[in-house]
Amino acid sequence: MTTVIETRGLTKRYRGGQLAVDRLDLAVPAGTVFGFLGPNGSGKTTTIRMLLGLIEPTAGSATLLGQRMPRAARAVLPEVGALIEGPALYGYLSGRDNLVRYDSADPTADPRTRRARVATALDRVGLTAAGSKKAKAYSLGMKQRLGLAAALLRPRRLLVLDEPTNGLDPQGMREIRTLVRELAADGTTVFLSSHLLDEIEQVCTHAAVMAQGRLITQGPVAELAAGTRGRLAVVTPDPADAARVLKELGLTGVVVAEDKVSADPPPPDADPADLNAALVRAGVRVRAFGVERASLEDAFVALTGEGFDVAG
Ligand SMILES: Nc1ncnc2c1ncn2[C@@H]1O[C@H](COP(=O)(O)OP(=O)(O)OP(=O)(O)O)[C@@H](O)[C@H]1O
């Protein structure tokens, strides 16, 4: 399997002294939708800037499509579509004319086929009907889609998207996610950063998890959570009693939601059968009892010992 992004010991310390990325070893296999997950401030944008050759690493190396960055930027970047920190658009131009501008800025783009390329890109992101509208009249979601269209004006082997759904409403988020899946189905490798765990679980085949500039884990999404115990869940007509007993048994994070009581994963030495027996002994009527499948969030908490929403 070839890797389209590879970093070794990649490190960035900003001038003020902030260590934003700390000895990162990342390997993104070709053909994946690769989620780059981490709370705000964990170093995702800094990493992406180094990958694209926009800033120099303090130490370590980054290769993109097999070539060293930033040295190979001129050769490699034409094959990489990027959307970082919202697209730069001319508000007074229509969406279509914004794309014409982008296309004209590409010296390798044939002007004779420009109109057709722009039309195809607009169509790809579902903006054909809104193509003549001024960009300043676009919603945030439409602006993101126009940015994606710009990244798709020529065939790309890799798309790098920094928080593509940030600030979008649920409908806008769904549209971008659907688009990402379609692009991946066409064979483009997509590397997308996000601070949303469920987004990564929904669209990504693989993920790397960052916290405070360091890589916590990476691999297929299905495997990341596999080594982690899930939450304990009890369905009962006596939820208040069940919650009390679970707390007395030393379980943490006890949450009651109607007839379901859940708790943080029990410690490895606690046999779920004993917990169930203790509930029944205390007179709690148990309808269902089990350990749920671990989510990526459970894995993150287990790996870092922290909640996911920590700021770096
Ligand atoms: N230009 C800069 N100069 C100094 N420090 C910076 C600079 N850019 C980012 N940082 C710091 O580096 C750390 C990592 O920031 P970065 O933007 O890479 O994280 P992130 O994971 O992309 O977060 P977010 O999702 O909030 O963008 C943060 O502590 C941030 O304050």
PDBQT file of the ligand as one rigid body, heavy atoms in Angstrom, charges set to zero:
ROOT
HETATM    1  N1  LIG A 401       1.362  31.609  14.135  1.00  0.00    +0.000 N 
HETATM    2  C1  LIG A 401       1.412  31.132  15.383  1.00  0.00    +0.000 A 
HETATM    3  N2  LIG A 401       2.265  31.629  16.302  1.00  0.00    +0.000 NA
HETATM    4  C2  LIG A 401       2.320  31.134  17.558  1.00  0.00    +0.000 A 
HETATM    5  N3  LIG A 401       1.562  30.119  18.015  1.00  0.00    +0.000 NA
HETATM    6  C3  LIG A 401       0.678  29.578  17.152  1.00  0.00    +0.000 A 
HETATM    7  C4  LIG A 401       0.544  30.036  15.796  1.00  0.00    +0.000 A 
HETATM    8  N4  LIG A 401      -0.403  29.298  15.175  1.00  0.00    +0.000 NA
HETATM    9  C5  LIG A 401      -0.855  28.417  16.104  1.00  0.00    +0.000 A 
HETATM   10  N5  LIG A 401      -0.210  28.567  17.290  1.00  0.00    +0.000 N 
HETATM   11  C6  LIG A 401      -0.397  27.754  18.514  1.00  0.00    +0.000 C 
HETATM   12  O1  LIG A 401      -0.018  26.424  18.220  1.00  0.00    +0.000 OA
HETATM   13  C7  LIG A 401      -0.925  25.482  18.821  1.00  0.00    +0.000 C 
HETATM   14  C8  LIG A 401      -1.544  24.599  17.750  1.00  0.00    +0.000 C 
HETATM   15  O2  LIG A 401      -2.393  25.394  16.924  1.00  0.00    +0.000 OA
HETATM   16  P1  LIG A 401      -3.113  24.845  15.609  1.00  0.00    +0.000 P 
HETATM   17  O3  LIG A 401      -3.841  25.993  14.997  1.00  0.00    +0.000 OA
HETATM   18  O4  LIG A 401      -2.140  24.114  14.781  1.00  0.00    +0.000 OA
HETATM   19  O5  LIG A 401      -4.137  23.811  16.250  1.00  0.00    +0.000 OA
HETATM   20  P2  LIG A 401      -5.453  23.193  15.631  1.00  0.00    +0.000 P 
HETATM   21  O6  LIG A 401      -5.487  21.799  16.116  1.00  0.00    +0.000 OA
HETATM   22  O7  LIG A 401      -5.503  23.423  14.181  1.00  0.00    +0.000 OA
HETATM   23  O8  LIG A 401      -6.579  24.012  16.361  1.00  0.00    +0.000 OA
HETATM   24  P3  LIG A 401      -7.869  24.734  15.755  1.00  0.00    +0.000 P 
HETATM   25  O9  LIG A 401      -8.816  23.639  15.481  1.00  0.00    +0.000 OA
HETATM   26  O10 LIG A 401      -8.277  25.628  16.894  1.00  0.00    +0.000 OA
HETATM   27  O11 LIG A 401      -7.380  25.485  14.552  1.00  0.00    +0.000 OA
HETATM   28  C9  LIG A 401      -1.926  26.322  19.596  1.00  0.00    +0.000 C 
HETATM   29  O12 LIG A 401      -1.517  26.366  20.935  1.00  0.00    +0.000 OA
HETATM   30  C10 LIG A 401      -1.849  27.672  18.940  1.00  0.00    +0.000 C 
HETATM   31  O13 LIG A 401      -2.162  28.690  19.866  1.00  0.00    +0.000 OA
ENDROOT
TORSDOF 0
